[in-house]
């Protein structure tokens, strides 16, 4: 896994945005896998700026979001559909018909999950998947003990995840217990993966994902098996990495690499 350590959150966000722009410049009709939560907000702000000021074009892009809370309608302020509309989609020129976010209110979750997987395949697969990481090392809503070969499905959220996400709701009791999520196996099929992490509270999970064993107890560790995965993190999130000096050495030498 390529590890890029940035000075702070803003630099992390701008570095990640440059990666997205590179993908779109090479493939204007790229399929992007997108994440929600506080970590990618800076990335989305920078992509909006690049669209407005530099002409970054999303007119041929297709997007698939990782997950959604079960039971929340699209109009709910804490639904991930609402989050994406407010923080990215309504500010760029991505066609509405090319936006896919899992449904939290479908009448048949099993059928919807199968359809979501099929739709990703019909669109040619995901070219770049953006990920965050939970404090317990999960990606999307693939909680500890999730199968590393899992597909899109319903997951019961862990208490830690509910407590972490309670800040977006009035209390932990208001956080939905279930979510629909892409599986680890689905995520690993993306051609390129970019995991973002910021803050000292993410440092243990980041260290376990990058330098620990591959295990279903830290589902982000499965990225070690991917042929083109990168981790863009700020210095606080990198603070527990044993090989931090080496990662920074690699970064310094990268411009001259053959």
VOKOLTI-375535 format. One record per residue: residue number from 0; residue in three letters; x, y, z of N, C-alpha, C in turn. Coordinates in steps of 0.001 Angstrom, whole numbers. Atoms other than C-alpha are relative to their C-alpha. Last residue first. Example, Ala and Ser with C-alpha at 12.3 -4.5 7.8 and 13.67 -1.06 7.14 Angstrom:
2
R num residuo  n_east n_north    n_up ca_east ca_north   ca_up  c_east c_north    c_up
R   1     SER    -820   -1190     -60   13670    -1060    7140    -770    1090     730
R   0     ALA     890   -1190       0   12300    -4500    7800     900    1200       0
***
This chain:
258
R num residuo  n_east n_north    n_up ca_east ca_north   ca_up  c_east c_north    c_up
R 257     UNK     -21     402    1413   12567     5310  -12314   -1366    -530    -436
R 256     UNK     129    1458     156   11925     7194   -9045     -28    -373   -1481
R 255     UNK   -1146     521     761   13252    10757   -9010     -69   -1501    -242
R 254     UNK    -177    -718    1281    9999    12474   -8000    1139    -550    -862
R 253     UNK     940     340    1061    9316     9680   -5441     242     754   -1303
R 252     UNK    -729     522    1157   12470    10162   -3358    -907    -247   -1207
R 251     UNK   -1063    -942     383   10876    12439    -762     716    -444   -1265
R 250     UNK     602   -1202     569    7726    10342    -630    1049     962    -527
R 249     UNK     519     384    1324    9746     7146    -132    -626    1218    -689
R 248     UNK   -1173     153     865   11659     8780    2735    -434    -343   -1431
R 247     UNK    -376   -1368     365    8334     9866    4280    1244      14    -892
R 246     UNK    1028    -520     900    7106     6281    4182     346    1415    -452
R 245     UNK    -168     597    1327   10418     5088    5633   -1027     552    -983
R 244     UNK   -1198    -580     622   10314     7520    8547     206    -541   -1414
R 243     UNK     290   -1348     480    6728     6482    9307    1201     624    -703
R 242     UNK    -879    -258    1139    7673     2797    9541    -217    1392    -585
R 241     UNK   -1368     357    -353    6300     2203   13041     982     360   -1115
R 240     UNK    -614     859    1011    3090     4090   12262    1459    -272     354
R 239     UNK    -333    1299    -579    1534     5436   15457     598    -974   -1018
R 238     UNK    -884     -80   -1167    1561     9145   14541     378   -1336     613
R 237     UNK   -1183     833     263     215     8733   11013     858    -216    1232
R 236     UNK     484    1352     288   -3283     9994   11905    1155    -967    -229
R 235     UNK     588     539   -1224   -1635    13021   13518    -504   -1422    -209
R 234     UNK   -1053     445    -922     641    13599   10545    -577    -576    1297
R 233     UNK    -771   -1102    -568   -2194    13701    8032     940    -535    1080
R 232     UNK     297    -286   -1392   -3211    10690    5989     786    1216     475
R 231     UNK    -409   -1395    -150   -3413     9619    2355    -450     457    1385
R 230     UNK     523    -541   -1249   -3490     5821    2078     547    1409     153
R 229     UNK    -800   -1037    -613   -3035     4329   -1365    -713     520    1242
R 228     UNK     656    -698   -1116   -4265     1110   -2894     955    1032     571
R 227     UNK    -167   -1443     189   -3245     -217   -6306    -799     751    1058
R 226     UNK   -1165    -303     837   -2638    -4003   -6216     248    1503    -145
R 225     UNK     371    -637    1265   -5000    -4638   -3307    1241     444    -765
R 224     UNK      40    1001    1067   -4039    -7182    -649    -268     616   -1370
R 223     UNK   -1373     468     226   -2947    -4559    1895      61    -980   -1166
R 222     UNK    -587    -820    1063   -6414    -3067    1426    1448    -367    -261
R 221     UNK     139     717    1275   -7748    -5985    3470     588     787   -1157
R 220     UNK   -1256     703     263   -6362    -4203    6539     -52    -784   -1306
R 219     UNK    -857    -830     856   -9354    -1843    6315    1322    -680    -324
R 218     UNK     316     268    1410  -11495    -4709    7661     818     870    -955
R 217     UNK    -335   -1349     513   -9714    -4644   11000    -241     -72   -1501
R 216     UNK     247    -864   -1148  -11247    -7657   12820     376    1452    -289
R 215     UNK    1376    -480      59  -11492    -9404    9444    -341     878    1194
R 214     UNK     955     682    -872   -7724    -9658    9496   -1384     606    -145
R 213     UNK    1274     -49     721   -4723    -8807    7363    -994    -834     799
R 212     UNK     356    1147     839   -1966    -8424    9941   -1299     249    -753
R 211     UNK     414    1190    -732    -900    -4993   11143    -297   -1164    -926
R 210     UNK   -1153     785    -446    1143    -2381    9309    -368   -1260     780
R 209     UNK   -1161     -56     890   -1338     -451    7167    1075   -1007     386
R 208     UNK     366     261    1394   -4712    -1263    8724    1214    -104    -902
R 207     UNK     428    1396     130   -3429    -1586   12294    -307    -350   -1448
R 206     UNK   -1174     852    -190   -1496     1683   12070    -360   -1471    -180
R 205     UNK    -873    -161    1173   -4512     3488   10595    1208    -919     107
R 204     UNK     618     737    1102   -6821     2103   13300     857      65   -1257
R 203     UNK     -80    1454    -236   -4480     3215   16091    -584    -821   -1151
R 202     UNK   -1350     558      95   -3994     6692   14503      73   -1501     292
R 201     UNK     -21    1045    1027   -7679     7507   13912    1345    -730     -57
R 200     UNK     922    1061    -410   -8099     9426   17186     -47   -1139   -1010
R 199     UNK    -669     958    -878   -4946    11404   16344    -916   -1155     400
R 198     UNK     193    -140   -1432   -6655    13144   13442     622   -1122     812
R 197     UNK    -491   -1229    -611   -7168    12558    9740    -249     -37    1500
R 196     UNK     136      -2   -1459   -7663     9505    7561     649    1247     564
R 195     UNK    -348   -1260    -644   -8231     9032    3829    -191    -128    1509
R 194     UNK     503    -114   -1366   -8198     5729    1922     514    1290     626
R 193     UNK    -638   -1093    -719   -7767     5840   -1853    -669     134    1369
R 192     UNK     633    -311   -1275   -8483     2685   -3843     800    1086     698
R 191     UNK    -885    -773    -856   -7747     2047   -7527    -778     358    1262
R 190     UNK   -1316       6     640   -9236     -528   -9877    1040     757     835
R 189     UNK    -308   -1302     610  -12179    -1175   -7560    1415     -28    -577
R 188     UNK      62     121    1455  -12723    -4915   -6981     224    1337    -708
R 187     UNK   -1290     446     521  -11490    -4600   -3394       5    -170   -1512
R 186     UNK    -973   -1108     -39  -14551    -2534   -2505    1312    -403    -645
R 185     UNK     418    -986    1000  -16963    -5270   -3591    1024    1122    -100
R 184     UNK    -302     575    1309  -15054    -7885   -1590    -367     936   -1134
R 183     UNK   -1451    -117     183  -15149    -5640    1469     397    -545   -1374
R 182     UNK    -839     932    -741  -18894    -5356    1089    1478     244    -252
R 181     UNK    -850     823     869  -20845    -2318     -27     826    -917     878
R 180     UNK   -1386    -363     290  -23173    -1217    2726     600    -874   -1089
R 179     UNK    -290     755    1217  -26808    -1098    3798    1373     456    -475
R 178     UNK    -396    -749    1193  -27036       98    7373     133    -962   -1164
R 177     UNK    -341     750    1211  -28650    -1071   10588     405     941   -1134
R 176     UNK    -774    1180    -394  -28808      267   14157     492    -768   -1222
R 175     UNK     542    1279     456  -29923     3754   13122     929   -1159     363
R 174     UNK    -786     559    1102  -28481     6541   15300    -619   -1325    -430
R 173     UNK     585    -409    1274  -31211     8217   17389     763    -546   -1208
R 172     UNK    1271     697     212  -30371     6336   20590    -639     349   -1337
R 171     UNK    -235    1343     566  -26761     7526   20328   -1287    -756    -293
R 170     UNK    -514     906   -1025  -28006    11108   20849     277   -1346    -653
R 169     UNK     223    -580   -1307  -29164    14154   18884     592    -808    1127
R 168     UNK    1393     127    -394  -27569    12963   15665    -177     681    1369
R 167     UNK     783    -519    1110  -24304    13831   13911   -1502     -30     298
R 166     UNK    -199   -1455      75  -22340    13490   17149    -791     622   -1142
R 165     UNK    1047    -684    -761  -23907    10017   17565     143    1516     -75
R 164     UNK     869    -752     903  -21679     8742   14762   -1092     776     725
R 163     UNK    -788    -936     805  -18809     7651   17033    -896     899    -848
R 162     UNK    -484   -1066    -879  -21230     6131   19562     798    1045    -775
R 161     UNK    1161    -797    -396  -23042     4178   16840     427    1159     904
R 160     UNK     387    -802    1166  -19726     3018   15401   -1180     902     338
R 159     UNK   -1010   -1034     182  -18504     1878   18817    -360     916   -1162
R 158     UNK     235   -1066    -977  -21779       26   19474     991    1150    -184
R 157     UNK    -611     247   -1305  -21282    -1939   16270    -289    1171     939
R 156     UNK   -1108    -848    -395  -23688    -1456   13382     494    -353    1397
R 155     UNK     332    -569   -1300  -25797    -4350   12131    1204     796     486
R 154     UNK    -861     270   -1150  -25039    -4863    8453    -583     644    1259
R 153     UNK     378    -692   -1225  -27342    -5200    5434     983    -390    1100
R 152     UNK     936     702    -870  -25675    -6282    2174    -407     912    1154
R 151     UNK     975    -962    -490  -23330    -5364    -683   -1109    -720     763
R 150     UNK     597    -828    1043  -20732    -8122    -980    -988     978     637
R 149     UNK    1414    -373     -68  -18408    -9804    1506    -415     907   -1152
R 148     UNK     544     237    1334  -15063   -11404     613   -1437     461    -135
R 147     UNK    -807    -770     939  -13202    -9971    3596    -413    -259   -1447
R 146     UNK    -742     797     962  -16033   -11290    5753     777     906    -951
R 145     UNK     602     119    1325  -17043    -8889    8490     884    -846    -911
R 144     UNK     464    1384     235  -15595    -9691   11938    -714    -164   -1336
R 143     UNK    -905    1095    -352  -15071    -5979   12765    -718   -1350     -33
R 142     UNK    -451       4   -1381  -17703    -3806   11041     973   -1151     266
R 141     UNK    -464    1369    -211  -17997    -3463    7291     659     -75    1369
R 140     UNK     548     471   -1278  -19977     -228    7350     337   -1473     203
R 139     UNK    1446     -37     213  -17780     1471    4719    -638    -366    1347
R 138     UNK     211    -779    1217  -14286      565    5936   -1444    -196    -431
R 137     UNK     914     451    1052  -13802     -608    9533      29     939   -1208
R 136     UNK    -647     537    1193  -10672      -71   11602    -930    -438   -1109
R 135     UNK    -246    1430    -209  -12287      334   15026     568    -673   -1249
R 134     UNK    -971     137   -1085  -11894     4121   14881     272   -1457     339
R 133     UNK     564    -174   -1326  -13620     3999   11507    1058    -175    1076
R 132     UNK    -243    1124    -889  -11763     4499    8237    -600     309    1367
R 131     UNK    -439    -455   -1303  -12594     6682    5245     265   -1238     837
R 130     UNK     373     613   -1273  -12687     5418    1702     424     882    1170
R 129     UNK    -410    -821   -1140  -12654     6779   -1860    -521    -651    1277
R 128     UNK     841      76   -1188  -12908     4141   -4598     603     836    1121
R 127     UNK    -651    -520   -1208  -11431     4960   -7993    -991     -34    1144
R 126     UNK   -1376    -359     360  -12240     3148  -11249     788     494    1208
R 125     UNK    -434   -1265    -593  -15366     1363  -10026    1474     252    -315
R 124     UNK    -802      99   -1211  -16712    -1326  -12323     482    1366     465
R 123     UNK   -1407     258     289  -17812    -1085  -15947     885    -143    1211
R 122     UNK    -668   -1288     257  -21195      575  -15459    1499    -161    -212
R 121     UNK     501    -517    1277  -22949    -2792  -15813     671    1319    -379
R 120     UNK    -610     767    1099  -20734    -4196  -13042    -421     547   -1353
R 119     UNK   -1429    -344      15  -21727    -1427  -10625     694    -725   -1154
R 118     UNK    -104   -1310     646  -25364    -1959  -11621    1459     468     -47
R 117     UNK     136     165    1447  -25130    -5680  -10839     190    1332    -721
R 116     UNK   -1200     684     490  -23813    -5023   -7349     -32    -120   -1522
R 115     UNK   -1088    -976    -144  -26582    -2509   -6720    1313    -586    -515
R 114     UNK      80    -969    1104  -29211    -4919   -8111    1167     976      47
R 113     UNK    -401     709    1212  -28101    -7687   -5755      -4     952   -1199
R 112     UNK   -1445     235     -97  -28285    -5293   -2815     525    -714   -1236
R 111     UNK    -693   -1246     295  -31745    -4108   -3915    1510    -201      31
R 110     UNK      58    -236    1443  -33055    -7665   -4090     747    1275    -367
R 109     UNK    -807    1035     652  -31880    -8411    -552      50     225   -1506
R 108     UNK   -1426    -300    -110  -33184    -5086     737     868   -1026    -720
R 107     UNK    -632    1320     117  -36736    -5531    -539    1509     205     -12
R 106     UNK     905    1009    -559  -39088    -2663     349     602   -1396     -40
R 105     UNK     523     940     979  -36374      -61    -135    -897   -1033     679
R 104     UNK    1432     223    -199  -36083     2631    2518    -596    -952   -1033
R 103     UNK     261     378   -1382  -32367     3087    3079   -1442    -344     266
R 102     UNK    1291    -425    -539  -31620     3040    -619    -173    -495    1430
R 101     UNK     875    1080    -480  -27954     2776   -1593   -1285     555     617
R 100     UNK    -187      86   -1446  -26645     5881   -3389    -919   -1111     485
R  99     UNK     573    1165    -677  -26210     5927   -7165     389      24    1474
R  98     UNK    -286      37   -1432  -25675     9113   -9165    -717   -1188     632
R  97     UNK   -1237     760    -184  -25476     8841  -12966     394    -130    1470
R  96     UNK     257    1411     318  -29104     9847  -13534    1242    -871     175
R  95     UNK     781     628   -1066  -28466    13107  -11694    -205   -1490    -247
R  94     UNK    1406     228     350  -25734    14049  -14181    -739    -746    1111
R  93     UNK     230    1427     198  -22514    15244  -12477   -1480    -213    -307
R  92     UNK     851     304    1147  -22119    18978  -13060    -128   -1486    -270
R  91     UNK    -775     391    1178  -20840    20070   -9652    -965    -449   -1101
R  90     UNK    -986   -1034     305  -22292    21968   -6669     854    -317   -1230
R  89     UNK     712   -1175     511  -25512    19979   -6243     946    1145    -378
R  88     UNK     689     171    1275  -23506    16751   -6070    -659    1269    -530
R  87     UNK    -707     192    1266  -20918    17672   -3471    -907     123   -1214
R  86     UNK   -1446    -223    -101  -21715    18606     131     770    -222   -1303
R  85     UNK    -357   -1286    -598  -25480    19112      65    1490     305    -117
R  84     UNK     601   -1103     748  -26331    16331   -2366     493    1339     514
R  83     UNK    -697    -126    1277  -23854    13918    -786    -568    1127    -845
R  82     UNK   -1383    -443    -212  -25143    14503    2727     699     235   -1330
R  81     UNK      87   -1432    -299  -28781    14179    1636    1402     592     157
R  80     UNK     446    -623    1254  -28055    10778      54     -47    1512     180
R  79     UNK   -1199    -222     795  -26064     9875    3167    -341     549   -1382
R  78     UNK    -147    1048    1007  -29119    10368    5325    1221     313    -845
R  77     UNK   -1129     882    -285  -28502    12622    8311      98   -1176    -960
R  76     UNK   -1282    -719      -7  -30644    15546    7112    1213    -878     281
R  75     UNK    -459    -123   -1385  -33509    13149    6241    1372     672      17
R  74     UNK     153   -1375    -464  -34811    13898    2734     489     203    1430
R  73     UNK    -995    -864     637  -33456    10659    1274     -32    1431     520
R  72     UNK     356    -417    1361  -35497     8640    3747    1054     955    -542
R  71     UNK      -6   -1442     204  -33723     7073    6751    -397     327   -1440
R  70     UNK    1127    -669    -642  -34786     3538    7663     -38    1499    -197
R  69     UNK    1304     622     229  -31530     1738    6953   -1059     776     775
R  68     UNK     727     484   -1169  -28551     4083    6989   -1336    -606    -410
R  67     UNK    1118    -841    -410  -26667     4337    3717    -649    -622    1232
R  66     UNK     942     486    -999  -23471     2945    2237   -1119    1000     270
R  65     UNK    -285    1226    -744  -20569     3060    -168   -1181    -526     789
R  64     UNK    -356    -198   -1393  -21781     5596   -2689     118   -1333     730
R  63     UNK     650     971    -880  -21633     4913   -6399     448     280    1433
R  62     UNK    -420     173   -1386  -20822     7694   -8850    -825   -1070     709
R  61     UNK    1010     771    -730  -20864     7972  -12638     511    -205    1416
R  60     UNK    -343     839   -1151  -18862    10686  -14397   -1223    -735     534
R  59     UNK      87    1396     445  -19565    12000  -17893     227    -993    1138
R  58     UNK    1197     212     827  -20434    15591  -16931    -144   -1427    -508
R  57     UNK     635    1221    -500  -17962    15665  -14029   -1169    -430    -891
R  56     UNK    1280     374     614  -15585    18240  -15522    -496   -1338     540
R  55     UNK      38    1453    -176  -12828    20019  -13609   -1401    -498    -339
R  54     UNK     744     711    1031  -13092    23520  -15089      25   -1506     118
R  53     UNK    -938     617     939  -10335    25130  -13055    -692    -833   -1071
R  52     UNK   -1105    -883     358  -12253    27640  -10934     924    -566   -1067
R  51     UNK     389   -1390     252  -15701    26125  -10502    1131     838    -572
R  50     UNK    1039     -44    1026  -14838    22432  -10873    -320    1443    -382
R  49     UNK    -648     330    1266  -11575    22788   -8963   -1005      11   -1148
R  48     UNK    -827   -1143     403  -13410    24575   -6147     644    -258   -1356
R  47     UNK     927   -1064     404  -16056    21849   -6000     778    1216    -478
R  46     UNK     513     393    1321  -13316    19196   -5956    -986    1044    -520
R  45     UNK   -1045    -280     982  -11622    21082   -3088    -442    -394   -1407
R  44     UNK    -115   -1458     160  -14814    21174   -1040    1037     352   -1060
R  43     UNK    1125    -450     804  -15350    17461   -1720      18    1516    -194
R  42     UNK    -166     465    1376  -11871    16576    -514   -1118     543    -876
R  41     UNK   -1016    -861     592  -12336    18699    2600     280    -365   -1447
R  40     UNK     589   -1322     260  -15590    16906    3379    1006     949    -655
R  39     UNK     -81    -427    1402  -13960    13485    2923    -558    1384    -291
R  38     UNK   -1324      42     636  -13111    13037    6640       1     468   -1451
R  37     UNK    -714   -1275     -88  -16398    14247    8166    1319      -6    -768
R  36     UNK    -681    -232   -1266  -18521    11333    7011     800    1288     -48
R  35     UNK     563   -1107    -762  -19471    10097    3553     761     129    1321
R  34     UNK     226     242   -1425  -17684     7960     985    -621    1234     637
R  33     UNK    -109   -1123    -922  -17619     7837   -2809    -394    -384    1427
R  32     UNK     634     478   -1217  -16897     5224   -5466     231    1035    1081
R  31     UNK    -571    -313   -1304  -16120     6975   -8725    -823    -640    1110
R  30     UNK     967     371   -1036  -16799     5584  -12203     684     209    1353
R  29     UNK    -372     905   -1082  -14717     7368  -14826   -1177    -264     939
R  28     UNK    1220     715    -389  -16277     8959  -17893     283   -1021    1108
R  27     UNK    1076    -933    -337  -13525    11586  -18274   -1299    -671     430
R  26     UNK    1236     686     377  -10815     8897  -18121   -1181     882     388
R  25     UNK    -324    1177     800   -7237    10201  -17993   -1247    -694    -533
R  24     UNK    -716    -482    1177   -8243    13672  -16836     363   -1151    -931
R  23     UNK     958    -557     949  -10838    12152  -14531     676     534   -1260
R  22     UNK     839    1086     524   -8290     9910  -12800    -952     537   -1064
R  21     UNK    -830     794     903   -5809    12773  -12447    -801   -1134    -632
R  20     UNK    -133    -744    1252   -8540    14972  -10982     843    -760   -1016
R  19     UNK    1271      99     723   -9371    12338   -8365     106     698   -1353
R  18     UNK     105    1382     470   -5699    12108   -7368   -1287    -191    -791
R  17     UNK    -874     117    1177   -5453    15896   -7216     -38   -1419    -563
R  16     UNK     708    -595    1140   -8470    15948   -4903     837     -87   -1266
R  15     UNK    1016     950     456   -6717    13526   -2537    -743     532   -1218
R  14     UNK    -718    1108     630   -3684    15804   -2304    -981   -1012    -561
R  13     UNK    -455    -469    1309   -5947    18793   -1651     765   -1087    -745
R  12     UNK    1151    -165     882   -7770    16971    1142     419     424   -1399
R  11     UNK     526    1325     321   -4562    15770    2804   -1134     103   -1022
R  10     UNK    -912     564     994   -3099    19271    2575    -433   -1395    -406
R   9     UNK     171    -720    1261   -6156    20666    4319     906    -555   -1097
R   8     UNK    1242     417     671   -6107    17978    6992    -160     682   -1355
R   7     UNK    1230    -202    -763   -2478    18576    7970   -1196    -427    -849
R   6     UNK    -215    -872   -1152    1168    18128    6957   -1243     105     882
R   5     UNK     101   -1431     263     588    15179    4670     130     799    1296
R   4     UNK     213    -742   -1239    1717    11567    4880      40    1492    -301
R   3     UNK    -364   -1403     197    1319     9503    1714    -380     754    1264
R   2     UNK     368    -851   -1135    1339     5727    2165     529    1408    -260
R   1     UNK    -738   -1259      11    1316     3437    -892    -508     886    1133
R   0     UNK     836   -1186       0       0        0       0     881    1250       0
***
